[in-house]
């Protein structure tokens, strides 16, 4: 393994030279930088809605069975794993999860795996509460928490120590007030940022035993309850908040109260008084009685709602990929397309095929993987649902690359053993990527050329805008200065910040001292014109490549991988593209087992 100094040296780059070179390598074959406001679609605002819709359509945005969104499809800090009215998931979601709880009959078994401060976890808790009030006697309901057990009585969770404490106090309430704990949880959810400090008032207001909960929460019992809960989450491979199971099967329908109630009633065969007079369907996802036809929900969630079934339209669907692309996985898009259009007939072509190149030229596409439909797609029953994600080109339609997550240009020259990482310095998922990279760099040492870049908006007047505000801009400035002036020590500083990124304004001097960096020299650069010039030059890389999601990895100058990844996944991607790297047989940290890496998650779009 490389010495500490070894991995620090990999963050070395001269912004005006190496940074410009990276941008130049892509400039001819990638799209030119758009206008400033177009180049920064990741900004929070109404303008982001269109992008989210496009991405959500082909990443489980309509709740069809299959894989969920893998990363940078974000509202706030992560994206759509959809519902009709509300969407989102803190991580990759339910892919690969399997419940180990068998349904015993008599009741419907409903399992939630959440993070206590995750907005999407609190959403489903709030939605299930009125359902439990109406039919709790027929539901065996259980909540467990997603976090990391450090094995020494301490824990780590995505949203920090307060979330760990929130998990513990809620578990204590479950144990000592099993009939009222949901009242306390929903009360706490009204101001999730105040968790755990709001637990006592919520417990008092709802008649829970405050003293028993306190003794549990402040003692060893609470820690033991959380350790047991985390173990249950890991047993079902629950990495995303929320991950849900109904009678041992992944729950993938809508997340509103009526949808939960309808799903539970379906499992009970309607044998509960609360199941009477429920609308037949709330969305197309509820219309699955005839799998050979297209189910459409007419008048969803109304008294006269009903499912209608029509024969699928025969559609020709061509998938063009490049066999040399190590990260161009078409599985998810193909799977969802099959579910959207049961009549689809799929043909696969490689970029090396002249017919494939001719078809790409015909529709005007340069980015792979490419997904092209014939004109019949416009006659399909579900076409209106995906029309905004499709681009008409003559008599054909293709999925917009932004909607499909396609980003590979086969014409860009490959640079072996090169890894570029694009982050926002105060994005939790970017910070996870930095920490994962520390382990990867320790393994590979000088074998790889590693470059760290930033994602923000250059206003052109010496000021910048970033998703997480001015503190993020200020930290970006310190980090580009550290890499310029202290290349052998910079990455140690950056990793130190990543471990407590929310507190960067208060800890940067301590991190500089620990890394052996002259903090006054760092301050002078970051607060002066030099820092602004360095950051402005660096931001050109992300802007010219259209990168707006933190983190984004680019391997060998060609293959893009978005979202937080555990160290072993990064290693595997590098080794797949560079099989001659020494150390590929080593196993690094795997996020689902030993860390809280929220695989696939990202900030922005």
N, C-alpha and C positions, 0 to 999 in steps of 0.2 A: 504494500500500500504506500502511496506517495506520502512524503512528509507534509506537515501542515502547510509549509511554504509552497509546496508543490501545487496544491489545488488553488491557493491564492493567486498564483501566477497566471492561472487560466482566465482570470477576469481582465487581464491586461489587454488594452487596445488603445490606440491613439484615435480619438474621435474624428479628427479631421482627415485621417488617412484610412485606417481600417474601416471606420464607419462609412465613409464615403465610398470606399471600394465595395462594401457589401451592397450598398444601394445601387451602385453602378452595374453590378453583376446582374441585377434584376431589371434595370430600368428599361432596356430595349424590349423585353418580352412581356413584362407585366404592364397593366394599365397605368396610365399616368395619374399623378396625384390629382384628386378632384378639388373642387373648391373647399375652402376651409370648413364650412359648415357641413358639407357632404362627407368630408373625410373623417368626421368624428361622430359617427352615428351612435357611438357608445354613450354619449351624454344622456343623462336622465332627462326625459321630457316627452311630450306627446309624439314627437317625430320618431321615436324608437318603436312605436306600436306597429308600424308597417313591417319593419324588419322582423320583429318578434313573430308576427303572423306568418310571414314567409317561412321562417325557420321551424316554427311549431307545426306547420302543416305536415312536414315530412319527418318529424321527430316526435311522433306520438301525440301531437297537439290535438288530435281529435279522439284521443283515448282508445284507439284500436290496440288490440293485443300486440305485444312485441317489445322490442327494446325501447327504452326511453331515451330522452335527449342526453347526449354525451358532452355536455360541457358548456360552451360559450354562448348559449341561447338565452341571455340573461335579462330578467327584470331585476333591477338593483344589482345583486351580485351573482345571480344564477338563474337559469332559465326555465322555459316552459315545459312542464310535464303535465299536460293540460287538464283543465276543467272548462266547463262552458263559460262561467263568469269569472273564475279566478284560476290562476295557473302558477306553477312554480315548484321547484324542488331544490333543496340545498346542494344536492350532489347528483351523481349519475343515476341514482334511483334504484329500481327493483330488478335490474337485469341480473339474472343468475341466482335470484334468491329462492329459497325453498323452505317452507314452514315445516317444523318438526312436531307441531301440535296436531294430533289427530282429532277430527270431529267426533264427539261421543254421542251425538243425537240429542234431541230434546231442546237444545239451544243452538243458536248460531254462534260460532267461535270467531270473535273479531280481535285482531292483534294490530296494535299501532307501535311502530318503532320510530322514535322522534328525538329531536333535540329540544330542550325546554325553551330556548330562546329563538328557535327557527321560526320565521313567520309562516312558513308553509305547514310546519308541525302544529303550531297554534291554530291555524286555520281549520285543520281537520278535527282538532279537539273541540273547537267551538261548534263545528257543524254536527258532530256526533252527539253532543250533550243533549239537545232536545229529543233526539231519537232514543237515547237511553232513558230519558224521563218518561217517554211514552211506552217503551217496550223493553226496558231493562231486564224484566223477568225472563225474557226469551233470548238474551244476549249474554254470552260469557265474554266479557270485555277485559282486555289486558293492555297496559302501556309499558313499554320498556324503552330504555334510552341508549342512544348511539354516542359513544365516547371512547376514550382510551384509558385502560387501567394500567398505570405505570408499575404496578406490582409492589409498591411500597406504601400503600395507603393514600396515594395521591392519584389524581386523574387529570386528563387533558381533554378539552372539548373544543369544537370549532369556534364557538363564540366566547371562549375564555372561562376564567374561574367562576364568574357569576353564573354561567350556565351549569357548571358542575354543581354548584350549590343549589341551583334551582332543581336539577335532577334529584338531588338527595332529599330535599325537603318535600318534594312531591311524592317520592317513594315512601317516605315516612308517613305522609298523610294517607296514602293508599293502605298502608298496614294498619294504622290505628283508627282510621275512619273510612272503611271500605264503602260505606253507603253515602258519604258526602264529599269524598276527595275531589270529584269532578267539579263540584261547586267552587272549591278553592282554586283549582287549576284554571277554570274559565275566568274567575275573578282576576287571577294573576296575569292572564293573557291580555286583559284589557290594557295593561301597560307592561308589555313583555320586557322592555328595556329596564324596568325597575326590579325584575327578578334578580335575586331572591328576596330583596328587602321588603317586598309587598306581601310576603306570605303570611305574616302574623295577623295583619289587619284582615286579610281575606279569610283566614281561618276563623277569626273571631266573628266576622260578619255572617259566616255561614254555619256557625255552631259546631266547629270541629274542636277536638281536644288539643288546645294549644300546648299545654305543658308536656303531654306525651310526645307530641310531634317535635317539640323543642329538644327534649332529652335525646330522642332518636337522631335528630338533625345535627346536633352538636357533639354527639358521641360516636363511638366506633360502629354502632348499629347501622347508622345511615350509610357509612362507607361500605359496609358489608352488603347492604341492600343494593347499592349502585354497582358494586363489583359483580353481583349475581345478575343484575339487569343487563349490564354490558355483555356478559357472557351469553345471555339469551340472544341478544342482538347479533353477536358474532356467529352464533350457531346457525342463524338463518341468512348470514351474509348480508345483513341490513346495513348498507353504507349511506343511504340517502334518507333524508328527513322530509316527508314521511315515507316510510315503507309500510305497506299494509297488507294483511292477509284476512280473507274471509273463508272460514272453514278450510284452512290450509292452502288456499289458492291465492295468488297475488290479486289484490283488488286494484283494478285499473280503470274503473269507471269514474264518473264525476265526483266531486268532493263537497257537494252541498248536502244539506240534511235530507232532502227528499230522495236524492240518489242513494245515499247510504240506507235509508229506510226501505227503499224499493229492493235493493240488493239483498238486504237481510230477509225481507219478506219472501223473496224468491227462494232463498235457501230453506225457509220454514214452510214452503209450500202454501203460503198465504194463511197458515193456521194461527192467526193472532188477530185480535180485534183491531189493532192498529194497522193491519194490512188491508183493511177494507177501504175501498174507494180511493186507492192510490192510482194516479194516472199510469196507464200502461207503459209509458216511456217518457224519459226526460231528454233523450238525445238518441242519435242513430246507434250509439254504442249499446243501447238497451235492446236493440232489435236484432237478435241473433238466433231466433228460433229456426230459421231456414238458412243454414250456412251456405247453400248453393246459390242463393240469390242475394241481392242487395237490399238490406233492410233500411227503411227510411222512417223516422219518427215524425208523424204528422201532428201538429199542434202540441209540441213538447210541454210536459208538466201541466197541461190543461185537463179538465175533466174528460174531454172527448179525445184525449191523446190516443193515438193508435199506431201500430207498426204496419207498414205496407211493404211488400216484397216485389221486386221486379227482376227480370232476367238480366244478367250482366251483359254489357256490350263487349264484343271481341275487339281487343286493342293490341296493336303491335308496339312493343316496348324494346328499344335497343339500348343496351348498356355498353358504353365504350370506356375502357380502362387501359392503363399501361402496366404491363406485367413487371416492369422494372421499378414501379413505385411501391415502396415498402409500407406505406401508410394509407394507401387508397382502398379502404375497405368499403365495398358496396353492399354488404349484407343488410345493414339497417334499412337503407333506402329501398332495396328490392323487397324486403320483407313487408314494409309498410305499404308499398305500391301494390303488392299482391292482395293485401287486406282491403285497400281502397277500391281496387278494381279486380274482382275475382275473374273477369274474363280476359285478363292480360296474358299475352304470349310473349315470352322474354327471349331475346337473342343477345348473346354476348359477343363483343368484338374487341380485339386488342388494337392499340394505337398503331402498331406496326403494320396492320392490315390496310392496304390502299383504300379499300371500301370504307373503312372507319374514318380515314382522313378525309375522304371525299364527303362523307356525311357531315363531319364536323365543319368542313368548309361551307357546305350547303346551308347549314343553320347558323353559321357565324360563331361557333364556339371554339375556344382555345384551352379552356380549363377542364381538367379531368378530376374524378370520373364524370362522364357526361351521361345524361339520362334523357332519351328522346322518344316521344310518343308519335304515333301517326295521328291523322286527323280525327279518328274515331273517338279519341279521348274526350272531345268536346260534346259527344253525344251520351257520355256515361252519366249515370244518375248522380254520382258524387263529384262530377266536374265542377259545379259551382263552389264546392267547398275548397277546392285547390286551385281555382282559376288564378288567384293572385300570386301563386307560386310558380306559374307556368308562363313561358315566353313563346309567343307565336312566331314561327319563322317559316314563311311560305305555307305549305300544307302540313307542316309538322309543328310540334310543341316540345319544348324542353324545360326541365326543371331548372329554375334560376340557380346558378352556382351558390349564391348566398343561402338559398333555402335548403339546398342539399348538403351544404358544408364542403363543397368541392373547392379545391384551392391549388391543385397541382398543375403546373405548366410544364409539359414534357420538353419544351424547347429551351428551358433554362439550363445552363451548364451545371453539371454536378461537381461539387467540391468535396471529395471524400474526407471523412473524419472531422467534419465541421459541424458545430452545434451553436445555433443562435437562440437565445431566450429573450422574449419580449414580455415585460411586466409593468405593472403599476406598483410603485414601492409600498403602498399601503393597502393593496388588495390582499385579502387573506389567502386567496388561492395562489397569487403570485409569490407571496411569502412562503407558502408551502413548497412551491416549485424551487425556490432558492435553497431552502433547507434540504430538499431532496437532491439537488445538484451538488451539494457539499459531499454527499456520500458517493455520487457518481464520479466526481472529480478526484476524490481520494482513490477510487479504483483505477481510473484510466490515466491519471497523471498527464504527462506531456503528449500522450498519444492523440489527444483530440484538441482542436482549436475551438475554445469556448468563448463566446462573446455575449455580453449582457446588454440589452437595449431597453428603452423606456417608451411608454405609451402615454401621450398627453397632447395638448393642443398648443401650438406656438402661435400666439396672437400677432406676431410680427413686429411688436413694439417693445420687445424686451420683457414681456410678461407671458405667462403661461396659464393654461387651465387644465385641471385634471379631475378625474371622476370623484376622487375622495377629498377634493378641496385644496386650499393653499398649503396646508401642512404636507400633503403628498408632493406638491411641486417643490417645496423647500427640501424635502428628503431626496427627491430625484436629483436636485442640484448638488447636494452633498455627495451623493453616490457617484455621479459622473466625475466630480472633482477628485474623489478618492481614487477612482480608476485611472485618472490622468496623472495624478501626482504621486500616488503610492500604489503602483500596480501589483506589487508583490504582497501587499497587506490589505488591499481593498476588499477582497471577497470575505475575509474574516470579519471586517466591519459590517458588510452587507448582511451576512448571516446573523450577526448579533442583532441588528435592527429587525430582521425578519422574525426573530423569535418573540419580539414584543413590539410589532410594527405600529400598533395603535398609540404607543407611548413614545414614538420616535423623537418628538421635540424635547422630551425630558431625558432621554437616555443616550442621545447620539454622542455626547461628549465622553460618556463612560465607555461606549462601544469603541470610539476612536482610541481612547487610552489603552483598552484591552488589546486592540489590534496593532498597537505601536505606531499610530498615526498622529502626527502633529495637529492637534485640533484647532490651533489658531491659524495654521496655514490652510486647513480645510475650511474654516469659517471665512477666511479672506477670499478664497476662491468661490465658494458657494454664494456669498453675498455680493460678489463683484461681477464685473462684466465678463470675466473669463468663464465663470460657471454658466452664465446665460448663453454664451457662445457654444460651449460644449454641449449643453442640453439641446439647444436649437439644432445643432448639427446632427446629434444622435436621433432626434425625433424624425428626421427625414427618412430614416430606415423604415420605421413602422408605417409612416404615412404613404410612402411610395409603394409599399407592399399591401396596403389596405388592411393592416393589422389593427384591430381594435379590441381584442380580447386578451385579458391577462389571466394566466400565462399562455403564451403561444411559443411552441418550440419549432424551429426549422432545422431539419437534419440534412446534412450534405448539400445545403443550399437549395434543396428541392422539396423535401417531404415535410409537410406541416402536421403538427400534433397539438391540439388545443386542450386547455384545461389542466388542472392540477393532476399530477401523476406521482405515484410512489417511486422511489429510487429504482426499484427493480424494473418497473415498466419503462422508465427512461433508458436504463441500461439495455433492455431487450430491444427497444426501437433502434438504438445506436448500433447494436450488434447485428441486427437484421440488415441494416444498411451497410455495415462495415464488418463483415464476418471475420476479418483478419485481426481485429482488435484483441489484445491480450487481456484476459480477465472476464471474458464473456461467460465462462463456466461458473462464475461466482454468483451467489444469490444475495441480493441486497434487500433492504427493507421493503416489505410488501404491505401497502397501506391498509388492506382489509384486516390484517392480523395484528400489526404492531404499532401502527400510527393512526392519527386521525386524518390522514390525507383524504380529502373529499374528491375522489377520482373523477376527472372529467369536468369539474366545476371551474368557473371563471368569472371575472368581472368584466362587464361590457359586452359588446357584440362584435 
